[in-house]
Amino acid sequence: MPAPPRPHRHDLWIALAGLVTGLVAILFELYTFNPYQTSEVLRLPGLLVICAAEVWRRTLPRTALAVATAALVIDAFAGGSLPVLVMFTDVIYAAVLYGPARFGRAVVSGSTLFSAAGAVAVLAWLREPEALVLGAALFGISAAPSWTGLLLREYRDKAAAERLRAEQTALLAEMDRAQAVATERARMARELHDIVANHLSAIAIHSTAALSLGRPETNLEALHVIRENSTQGLTEMRRLIGLLRTSDAERPPEANPTLDGLDALLKRAAVGDASGALSFVGRDEREADLRLPAPVELAAYRIVQESLTNAVKHAAPGRVEVHLGHRDERLTVTVTSPYRQDTASRAPGTGSGLVGMAERVELLHGNFAAGPVNEPTGTSSWRVAAELPLVEGHSTA
């Protein structure tokens, strides 16, 4: 059989205090209902049994209540002792507070019915006003401690629920904070990639061309391109760092690039193409008075910028075309470049640019697609297509 649980140290002190009080009452014949009914020795069993019940009041509340009830009956036949009566009420209180919830409710209901029935029976038997005092005493012995335990238990359970709710709220707040940090890191990673990738790609392509060709005029041209792109890259990185250190309220409206700089992007891509086999064309078919939300315009600008960078690195010889359009409250961005599987890349790529473009479009609840397509002329092209809603909450799906 499993060993009984270890009693709580507070219960041991309560039992010891009850034992000492009971022994003093027996020794001096104090606090007894009928001190001359029995001898002191006959009052010891009830006291010892009720003290044993007090030891297990917290760890074995149902057993303790049964033992305490037996002790009260034994003590009543021995003349009755006030310390035993007080300890019995404490055991009822502990049974409701520490016992199972269903058992506690049963004790409350039973003690209340017992008190009411006892009061009615005493009043019917004695038929005197003094019977009301006995009924009140019966209620104070059984029902009052059980109701006290129930109220305290409900308060304790409510406090535990509030603590749990507070912990859950703190956990959700921490999860929101971690998600916000991760989102901000992803945004910074996209910005850094989009800003620096095209400049570093141009530097890598022209330095490779200069090393492979070995002609003085080519080397001089490559050095000019490398210097220009490195300077622009540093300038834009400084601007990005300044934006990250500036709050949204202090951020100037012209801080983010706009699609008005499409021609500059095309010229920069043409300069970055060291092979000279690519031509860049832009078609802006948006309405003249169309005003774009700042997040949409920034996302479209970065998509065009990254697509042109990828074309400079990976496209086959031919024409790279950028098309901007507007229909059904949506901004359409399409970048098409020649594609052949056997074309060697002029600079290494990691695929993070496509991931960044897809993330930008997803944050705006738009549609994004990138991959090879077959043209009606029988050639293949690499097409990047994005649709960005111009109205907040309007999905393009």
N, C-alpha and C positions, 0 to 999 in steps of 0.2 A: 504494500500500500504506500502511496506517496506520503512523504512527511508533511505535517501541517505547516502552513505558512508561518513565517516568523512574525510574532506580534510587534506592533509599532511601539517605539519607546515611550511615546506620550501615553499610550494606553496602559503601559506598565506603571507609570507614575500615577495615573488616575486610579488604578486598582489598588496601589499601595496606600494612597491617601484615603480611599474608601475603607480599606481594611483597618487603618489606624483609627479613623473616626468611629467606625462601628465598634471596635474594641473598647474605645473610651466610653462610648454610650452604654455598652454592656457593663463595663466595670463600675461606672458610677450610676447605673440605672437611669440614664438620661435619654430623652427623645424616643421613648417607647410608648405605645398606645396603652399597654397594660403591663406595667413593670412587675406586678406580683403574680401574673398568671403562670409563668414557668421560670425555671432556674436559668442562670447565665449560660450553662453548658448547652442547653437546648437551643439557645439562640445562635450558637456558633455555626451550625451547618448552613443555614440560610445566608449568613454573612459571607462565609467562604465560597459558596456557590455563586453568589452574585458578583464577588470579586473575580472569580474565574471568568465569568461572562464579560466583565469589563476588560480583561486582558485581550480577548478576541473580538472586541466590539467593532474594530475597523477591518481586520483581515477576514473574519468569519462572522459577518453580521447576522445571518439567518440562524446559525447555530447559537450565537451569543444570545439572541432574542428568546429562543426556546429555553435555554438554560436559565436566563434571567426570569422568565415566567415561572419556571419550576421553583427557583429560589424564592420568589415573592410568595408563592403558595406555602412553602415550607416555613418562611418567616411569619406568615399570618397565623399559622397554627401555633407558633411559638410565642405569640403575643404581639408581634409587629414591631419593626424598628424603623425609625425615620431615615437613617443612612441607607438601609436597604431599599426603601421606597425611592429615595433620590437617585440611587444608582440604577434602579429599574427604569426610571424616566430617561436617564442618559443613554441606556441601551436602546430604548425605542427610538430616540433621536438619532443615534448612530446607525441603526438599522435602515432608517429612511434615507439618511445622508450618504452612507457608504455602500449600501446594498444595491443589487440590481434595480433598475428603474421600475420594472413591473412589480417586483417584490415590495419596493418602497410605496408604490401607489396602493397596493393591497393592504399594507400596514396602516396607511392613513385612512383608507375606507373602513377597515375593520375596527380601528380604535375609535373612529368617530361614531360608528353604529353602536359599538359596545358602550361608549359613554352616554349616548342618547338613551339607549335601552335601559342602562343601569339607573340613570337619573329618573326615568319614568317609573321603573320598578320600585325604587326607594320612595318616591313620592306617593305611589299607590299603596305601598305597605305602611308607611308611617302616617300619611295623611296630615302632616304638620309642616309649617313653613321651614322648619329646620332641615327638612329633607332636601330643600333647594341647595343648602350649603354642602351637603354630602354629594349631590349631583355635580356641583361645581368642582368639588375636590376630585371626583372621579374623572371629570373632563381634564383637569389639570394634570392628573397622573398619566393618562393614556393618550388623549387626543391632542392636547397642547404640544407636547414634545414632538409628536409625529408631524404635525403641521409646521412646527418650527424647522424641523429637518427638511421638509419638502420645500419650504420657501428658500432656505439657504441653498439647497441643491439646485433649484431653478436659477438662483442668482449665480451660483458657481458655474453651471452649464452655460448660462448666457455670457458670463465673463470669458469662459473658454472659447465660445463661438466668436466673440468679438476679437480675442487674441488671434484666433485662426484667420479671421477675416483681415485683420491688420497685417498678419504675416503674408497672406495671399496678395494683399494690395501692394505690400513692399516688394514681393517677388515679381508681380506684374510690372511695377515701376522699374525694377532693375532690368527686366526683360525688354521693356520699352527703351530704356536707356542704352542697353547693349545693341538693340536693333537700330536705334538712332545713330550710334557710333559707327556701326557697320555700314549703314546707308551713307553716312557722311564720308567714310573712307572710300566706299565705292564711287561716290561722286568725285572725290578728289583724284582717285585713280583714273577715272574717265577723262577728267579735265587735263591731267598731266599727260596722259597718253595722246589725247587729241592735239594738244598744243605742241608737244615736243616731237611726236613721231614723224610728222612730215619734214621738219627741219633735219632731224637726225638721218632720215631716209635719204634726203637730198645730199647730205654730207657723205654718207656711206657710198651712194651711187657715184658721185663725182670723184671721190677719192679713189674708188676702185677703177674708174675710167682713166684717171690720171696715171695710176700705177701700171695699168695694162697697156696703154697707148705709148706713153713715154715721150710725147711731143711737147716742146716748150709752150706752143700756143694753147694746147689743150690743158697743160698743167696750170698756166696762168688763169685761164677761164675757170678751171675747177677750183683754184684757190679763191677767186672772187666769189664763186657760189658758196664755197664752204664758209668763208668769212661772213657773207651776208646771212646765211642760214643760222650760223652759230650766234651771231649778234641778235637776230630776231628771236631765236629760241630763248636766249638769256633774258631779253626784254619781256617776252610774254610770260616766262616763268616768274620774273619779278612782279609782273602785274598780277598773276594768279596768287602769288604769296600775299600780296597786298590785299587782294579781295578776300582771301581766307582769314586775314587778320582784321577785316572790317566787318562790322555788323551790317545786317540787311538795311537798317534805317540810314546808315551812313554811306551805303554803297551808291555811287553815282549812276544815273540811268544809262550813260554811254559806256559803262564798264564792260558789258558783254558785246561781242561782235554780232553784226547783223548781216542779213542776206544782201544788203547793198554792197558788201565787199566781195560779191561773187566774181567780178572781173579780176580783182586782186588775187583771189584764190586760183583762178585759171592761169594767170600770168606766173604765179609762184610755182604751180605744178609744171608749167612749160619750162621754166628755168631749171627746176629740179630734175627734169628728164635729160640725162646726159647722153642718151642714145640718139635723141633727135628723131626717133621713129614715131613719136606720138604727137597728135594735134588735139587741142582742147577747145571745145565749143560749148557755150552756154546758151540756153533758151529760157527766158523768164516770161511766162505767159500768165502771170498773176494779174489781178485787177489793179489798176493804177492807185486807187484809194484804199486798197486792202491794208488793214492794220493787224499785225500779228501779235499775239501775246508773247511776252519776253521769253518764257520757257520754250514755247514752240519755235520761235525764231532761233534761239540758241541751239536747240536740238537739231534743227534743219541745217544750220551752218556747220555744226560739228559733223553731221552725217556727210555733207558734201566734202568737207575738208578731209575726213578719213577715207572716203571713197576715192578721191583724187590721189591721196598718198598711196593707197593700195594699187591704183592703176599705174602709178609711176614705178612701183616695185615689181608688179607681176603681170601687167597687161601685155598682150601681143602688139606688134606694130599696127597702127591704125588710128582711128579717131575716137576720142573719149568725149562723150556728150553728157551734159548736165541739164536736166529739165526741171523747172519749177512750175507747178500748176495749182489751180484752186477750183474745187467743185464740192458742192453739198457740204459746206462748212468744214471742209478738210483741205489741208495743205498737202500737196503731193510732191515728193522729191524722188527723182529717178536719175541714177547715174549709170550709164552704159559704157562698157569698155570692151575692146576686142579680147577674145579668149581662145587660147589653144592650149591643150594639155601639155604639149611638148615645149612650151615656152619656158625658158629658164628664168627664175626670179633674179632680179638685179639687186635685191637686198633681202636679208632674212626677215621672216614674219612669224608671229606667235599665235595669230588668230584672236588676240584680245581686242583688236579694233572692231571686228564684227560683233563680239560680245558686248562691247561698250555701246555700239549703235543700237543693238537690240534692247539693251537696258534703258537707254534714253527713250526709245519709242514706247516701251512697256510702261514706263513711269507716267507717260502722257496718255495711256490707254489707246494707243494707236496700233497700226499694223506694220509689220516689217518683214521683208523677204530679201534674201541675197543668195545668188547662185547662178550657174550657167543656164542660158536659154538659147534655143534655136531660133534664128532670125528667118523671115520669109525668103531672104536671098540665099539661104543655105549655109550661111556662116554661123558661128557661135559667138555669143557675147556673155560677158559677166555683168549681171544687172543687180543693182542695189535699189530697192523700191521701198519707200516709206510713206505712210499716210498718217498725218497728225491732225487730230481734231482741234478746231479753233475755238470751240465752246466747251467750257469746263463741264465734266460729267457726261459729255457726248462721246460714246464709243463708236469706233469705225467698224466693229465686228458685225 
